[in-house]
């Protein structure tokens, strides 16, 4: 099983980016899917999470600007980021709880988001 994140890049403040995270392999069930980020010198933090039932959680710093979604048929999750700020600059990682012949958490490789002022 692999998680492949994509969609990062360099944008100006106020602009938007959409991240994608696709799970591939022998997947029986894709449970929770979330996005984390880690800025230089800081700890990794939760940005947003979406359960298999569609319950969504957001960090206070991104509420109203970011939207997490998922397409279960495609085993893919998304993070729509609007009104980006320089403080959103970080490496963004996707994380998913995946059931194969067991259930465990998987991490994507990270995608860099840089927001210039």
PyMOL commands that set and color helices and strands:
alter all, ss='L'
color gray80, all
select helices_A, chain A and resi 60-62+72-74+86-88
alter helices_A, ss='H'
color red, helices_A
select strands_A, chain A and resi 2-6+9-12+17-24+29-38+45-50+56-58+66-71+76-81+90-99+103-107+111-116
alter strands_A, ss='S'
color yellow, strands_A
deselect
rebuild
show_as cartoon
